Amino acid sequence: MSRMRAVVQSAFGGPEVLAHVETDVPEPGPGEVLVRVGGAGVNPGDTVLRAGRVPELVELPWTPGNDVAGVVERVGAGVTGFVAGDEVYGLLPVSRRGAYAEYTAVPAAVLAPKPKNLDLPHAAAVPLVAVTAWTALAVSARVRPGDRVLIHAAAGGVGHVAVQLAKELGAFVIGTAREAKHEWLRGLGADEVVDYTAVDFRDAVAPVDVVLDLVGGSYGARSLDVLRPGGLLVGAAIDPGVDERQAAERGLRYVWVTAEPSGELMSAITERIEAGRLRVAVERTYPLAEAAAAHRAIEEKRTTGKLVLVP
């Protein structure tokens, strides 16, 4: 086992730059485990990095993918929490060795045991979206019972998890999504759903305490219009379209969040999934060789839940 198949990107550009190639299996370093990948989540951020919109985060050539679930193949020096054969999942830090591969070397500290009630492809859909939603709502916004929370792109990967988490925290939850996805979102706990293709959400939503903006751009500034005095806009898009100063000028607050890899947080998420309090929808799985097709689907912005690559 010295060679594997992986997706490697050697230049920035469109989905066509994602090459399915044969390469060396990485060696786990100190504190790392080698994971045989059973699923790699595909996220909008993957397409942003692939296109070169944040080039300082990417060292080419590189293998994309921050979401991973798989089986521990072997462990590096100093690793005591895992042994070969363990089923694990977690959020990888951005590095040259991502999850779009048959094997990847992962810091043990970011992994947790996979939820017992999920297979590997479904577990791979969880880490980034769950950590982002948790960080935004439970940590940054500190959502409390009775808060009114508006979630943009509520049917997307982070969005549909945020709906469930906000509801668990006791909020009145409003989401923006196409009309075809409204019934599904209500089933996840949304109290109101607004069809953003039919109306301006500012005309349809009464003042709220928190907005989670997963769209960015013009949505950032427009979202300030629906916040109560002192309300908080949480941005999680690469292009937030607003900043702290603009919010403060209107007596409002703004914070931008990112997901930080953490095995401890993954364990807390596992508890919710195994208890049936959180589920992550997988719309479709793709073979590893079709990573470019998965990226095209993400960029069309029509997906419900998550897409996953399966080696």
PLY file of the C-alpha trace (Angstrom):
ply
format ascii 1.0
element vertex 311
property float x
property float y
property float z
element edge 310
property int vertex1
property int vertex2
end_header
0.00 0.00 0.00
2.29 2.77 -1.20
0.15 4.34 -3.91
-3.41 5.68 -3.94
-5.87 7.67 -6.02
-6.44 11.29 -5.04
-7.77 14.55 -6.42
-4.87 16.95 -6.91
-5.09 20.58 -7.98
-1.97 22.17 -9.49
-3.49 25.50 -10.60
-6.37 27.75 -9.67
-9.40 27.76 -11.94
-12.68 26.06 -12.70
-13.71 22.53 -11.72
-11.62 21.16 -14.59
-8.41 21.81 -12.60
-9.34 18.96 -10.24
-7.29 16.03 -11.55
-7.89 12.44 -10.43
-4.38 10.99 -10.21
-2.23 8.32 -8.65
0.05 9.55 -5.90
1.88 8.39 -2.78
0.02 7.37 0.35
1.04 9.88 3.05
2.88 8.81 6.17
1.30 9.86 9.46
3.62 12.15 11.39
3.84 12.57 15.17
0.36 13.12 16.58
-1.31 12.06 13.31
-3.30 9.07 12.14
-3.55 7.68 8.62
-7.22 7.41 7.69
-8.59 5.21 4.91
-11.22 7.61 3.60
-14.81 6.37 3.45
-16.30 9.72 2.54
-15.22 13.32 1.94
-17.76 16.12 2.25
-17.90 18.75 -0.50
-18.46 22.32 0.68
-18.90 25.73 -0.98
-15.61 26.77 0.59
-13.87 24.05 -1.41
-14.96 25.73 -4.63
-13.84 29.15 -3.40
-10.35 27.86 -2.57
-10.16 25.91 -5.85
-10.94 29.07 -7.82
-8.12 30.97 -6.11
-10.30 33.56 -4.39
-8.28 33.18 -1.18
-4.89 32.13 -2.56
-3.03 32.79 0.68
-4.76 29.76 2.22
-3.68 27.30 -0.46
-0.23 25.91 -1.24
-0.30 24.30 -4.68
-0.32 21.50 -5.60
-2.87 20.41 -3.05
-5.67 17.95 -2.36
-8.93 19.69 -1.30
-11.38 18.56 1.33
-11.88 19.41 5.02
-14.66 16.92 5.86
-13.55 13.34 6.39
-14.88 10.06 7.73
-13.03 6.80 7.52
-11.15 4.01 9.23
-7.86 4.42 11.06
-5.20 2.52 9.07
-2.28 3.23 11.41
-1.21 5.81 13.96
1.83 8.04 14.21
4.15 8.55 17.16
2.51 9.79 20.34
-1.08 8.96 19.37
-2.89 7.18 22.20
-6.58 7.87 21.57
-7.04 5.77 18.42
-5.98 2.37 17.10
-6.11 0.74 13.68
-9.68 -0.19 12.77
-11.40 2.69 14.60
-14.11 4.46 12.60
-13.58 8.21 12.94
-14.66 11.53 11.52
-13.62 15.14 11.83
-12.86 18.52 10.34
-9.39 18.80 8.81
-7.32 21.98 8.95
-6.56 23.50 5.56
-3.33 21.91 4.33
-1.87 20.29 1.22
-3.32 16.93 2.31
-7.10 17.02 2.20
-9.88 14.46 2.23
-10.41 14.07 -1.53
-8.25 10.94 -1.53
-8.24 7.26 -0.68
-6.02 7.97 2.33
-5.19 11.10 4.28
-2.99 11.86 7.29
-4.95 13.72 9.95
-4.04 15.31 13.31
-5.55 12.97 15.90
-6.73 15.95 17.95
-9.37 16.88 15.34
-10.98 13.44 15.18
-13.73 11.75 17.17
-15.42 8.35 16.97
-17.98 8.27 14.16
-21.66 8.30 15.24
-22.83 4.69 15.52
-26.03 5.43 13.59
-24.30 6.85 10.50
-22.38 5.12 7.73
-19.09 6.66 6.62
-20.44 8.75 3.68
-23.14 10.30 5.88
-20.66 10.92 8.69
-18.39 12.72 6.21
-21.16 15.23 5.55
-21.25 16.37 9.17
-18.06 18.07 10.41
-17.81 21.46 8.68
-21.51 22.24 8.68
-22.07 21.18 12.27
-19.00 22.96 13.64
-19.88 26.15 11.72
-23.50 26.15 12.91
-22.45 25.44 16.50
-19.81 28.17 16.49
-22.22 30.70 14.98
-25.28 30.07 17.14
-24.15 28.51 20.42
-20.78 30.27 20.81
-20.90 33.61 18.97
-24.62 34.44 19.17
-25.34 32.58 22.42
-28.88 31.98 21.23
-31.35 31.70 24.09
-34.95 30.48 24.37
-37.30 33.00 22.78
-34.73 34.59 20.46
-35.85 35.16 16.89
-33.21 33.81 14.50
-33.13 34.29 10.71
-31.01 31.82 8.74
-30.18 32.55 5.10
-29.70 29.63 2.70
-31.49 27.50 5.25
-31.70 24.45 2.98
-27.96 24.36 2.34
-25.31 22.40 4.18
-24.71 24.71 7.15
-28.21 26.16 6.94
-30.24 23.02 7.55
-28.04 22.09 10.49
-28.34 25.62 11.88
-32.15 25.36 11.72
-32.04 22.27 13.93
-29.51 23.70 16.36
-31.32 27.02 16.71
-34.53 25.13 17.45
-32.76 23.00 20.06
-31.52 26.21 21.70
-35.14 27.39 22.00
-35.27 29.98 19.20
-38.11 30.96 16.89
-36.49 29.99 13.59
-36.99 31.68 10.21
-35.25 30.49 7.08
-34.86 31.73 3.52
-35.11 29.11 0.79
-36.84 28.31 -2.48
-40.50 27.37 -2.09
-39.88 23.72 -3.00
-37.77 23.30 0.15
-40.19 24.89 2.62
-41.95 21.74 3.77
-38.66 19.96 4.33
-37.34 22.85 6.43
-40.48 22.96 8.53
-39.89 19.29 9.22
-36.47 20.19 10.60
-37.98 22.78 12.94
-38.29 26.04 10.99
-41.23 28.13 12.23
-41.34 30.37 9.15
-39.79 30.01 5.70
-39.45 32.83 3.17
-39.11 32.27 -0.58
-36.29 34.66 -1.43
-37.02 34.30 -5.15
-40.52 35.70 -4.70
-40.10 38.46 -2.10
-37.41 40.58 -0.50
-36.89 38.94 2.89
-36.83 42.40 4.48
-40.49 42.82 3.57
-41.48 39.40 4.92
-39.59 39.11 8.21
-40.43 40.90 11.45
-37.42 42.15 13.44
-35.10 39.41 14.70
-32.39 39.10 17.35
-29.87 37.16 15.25
-29.22 36.70 11.52
-26.95 33.91 10.33
-25.84 34.94 6.83
-24.50 32.05 4.79
-24.82 33.90 1.47
-22.81 37.10 1.86
-22.52 39.88 -0.68
-25.64 42.07 -0.75
-27.29 39.86 1.86
-24.94 41.22 4.52
-26.02 44.86 4.40
-29.66 43.96 3.75
-29.69 41.71 6.80
-28.94 44.68 9.05
-32.37 46.01 8.11
-34.21 43.19 9.88
-32.28 43.25 13.15
-33.69 44.63 16.36
-31.64 47.37 18.12
-28.54 45.68 19.50
-29.12 42.65 17.29
-26.31 40.47 15.94
-25.42 39.59 12.36
-23.25 36.48 12.18
-21.47 36.12 8.84
-20.03 32.84 7.62
-19.58 33.58 3.90
-16.22 34.28 2.24
-17.56 37.64 1.00
-19.60 38.97 3.94
-20.62 42.26 2.28
-20.63 44.12 5.61
-18.31 44.81 8.53
-18.34 45.65 12.23
-18.19 49.40 11.60
-21.27 49.43 9.37
-23.20 47.45 11.96
-22.04 49.62 14.87
-23.12 52.81 13.07
-26.67 51.47 13.26
-26.49 50.28 16.85
-26.02 46.69 15.75
-23.33 44.03 16.11
-21.48 41.97 13.52
-19.16 38.98 13.83
-17.62 36.71 11.21
-17.13 33.08 12.18
-15.11 30.21 10.85
-15.05 26.55 11.81
-12.08 25.50 13.93
-11.20 21.77 13.93
-11.83 20.16 17.31
-12.20 16.52 18.28
-13.88 17.58 21.53
-16.58 19.49 19.64
-17.03 16.57 17.22
-17.74 14.36 20.24
-20.48 16.76 21.38
-21.96 16.67 17.88
-21.81 12.85 17.90
-23.94 12.81 21.06
-26.66 14.85 19.34
-26.64 12.69 16.23
-26.81 9.43 18.18
-29.66 10.83 20.28
-31.62 11.76 17.14
-31.51 15.49 17.86
-29.44 16.35 14.78
-29.36 14.95 11.28
-27.39 15.99 8.22
-28.96 15.42 4.81
-26.89 14.02 1.96
-28.42 14.87 -1.40
-25.99 12.83 -3.48
-22.71 10.96 -3.40
-20.15 11.07 -6.21
-17.20 8.80 -6.99
-13.88 10.43 -6.15
-13.10 10.69 -9.87
-16.15 12.96 -10.32
-15.04 15.68 -7.91
-15.33 18.27 -10.69
-19.00 17.38 -11.22
-19.65 17.78 -7.49
-18.03 21.23 -7.57
-20.21 22.25 -10.52
-23.31 21.19 -8.59
-22.23 23.26 -5.59
-21.62 26.32 -7.77
-25.11 26.05 -9.28
-26.44 26.70 -5.73
-29.31 24.24 -6.06
-28.21 21.56 -3.63
-30.23 20.52 -0.58
-28.02 19.47 2.29
-24.60 18.04 1.44
-22.70 16.35 -1.36
-20.13 13.67 -0.56
-17.27 12.06 -2.49
-16.77 8.33 -1.96
-13.40 6.79 -2.95
0 1
1 2
2 3
3 4
4 5
5 6
6 7
7 8
8 9
9 10
10 11
11 12
12 13
13 14
14 15
15 16
16 17
17 18
18 19
19 20
20 21
21 22
22 23
23 24
24 25
25 26
26 27
27 28
28 29
29 30
30 31
31 32
32 33
33 34
34 35
35 36
36 37
37 38
38 39
39 40
40 41
41 42
42 43
43 44
44 45
45 46
46 47
47 48
48 49
49 50
50 51
51 52
52 53
53 54
54 55
55 56
56 57
57 58
58 59
59 60
60 61
61 62
62 63
63 64
64 65
65 66
66 67
67 68
68 69
69 70
70 71
71 72
72 73
73 74
74 75
75 76
76 77
77 78
78 79
79 80
80 81
81 82
82 83
83 84
84 85
85 86
86 87
87 88
88 89
89 90
90 91
91 92
92 93
93 94
94 95
95 96
96 97
97 98
98 99
99 100
100 101
101 102
102 103
103 104
104 105
105 106
106 107
107 108
108 109
109 110
110 111
111 112
112 113
113 114
114 115
115 116
116 117
117 118
118 119
119 120
120 121
121 122
122 123
123 124
124 125
125 126
126 127
127 128
128 129
129 130
130 131
131 132
132 133
133 134
134 135
135 136
136 137
137 138
138 139
139 140
140 141
141 142
142 143
143 144
144 145
145 146
146 147
147 148
148 149
149 150
150 151
151 152
152 153
153 154
154 155
155 156
156 157
157 158
158 159
159 160
160 161
161 162
162 163
163 164
164 165
165 166
166 167
167 168
168 169
169 170
170 171
171 172
172 173
173 174
174 175
175 176
176 177
177 178
178 179
179 180
180 181
181 182
182 183
183 184
184 185
185 186
186 187
187 188
188 189
189 190
190 191
191 192
192 193
193 194
194 195
195 196
196 197
197 198
198 199
199 200
200 201
201 202
202 203
203 204
204 205
205 206
206 207
207 208
208 209
209 210
210 211
211 212
212 213
213 214
214 215
215 216
216 217
217 218
218 219
219 220
220 221
221 222
222 223
223 224
224 225
225 226
226 227
227 228
228 229
229 230
230 231
231 232
232 233
233 234
234 235
235 236
236 237
237 238
238 239
239 240
240 241
241 242
242 243
243 244
244 245
245 246
246 247
247 248
248 249
249 250
250 251
251 252
252 253
253 254
254 255
255 256
256 257
257 258
258 259
259 260
260 261
261 262
262 263
263 264
264 265
265 266
266 267
267 268
268 269
269 270
270 271
271 272
272 273
273 274
274 275
275 276
276 277
277 278
278 279
279 280
280 281
281 282
282 283
283 284
284 285
285 286
286 287
287 288
288 289
289 290
290 291
291 292
292 293
293 294
294 295
295 296
296 297
297 298
298 299
299 300
300 301
301 302
302 303
303 304
304 305
305 306
306 307
307 308
308 309
309 310
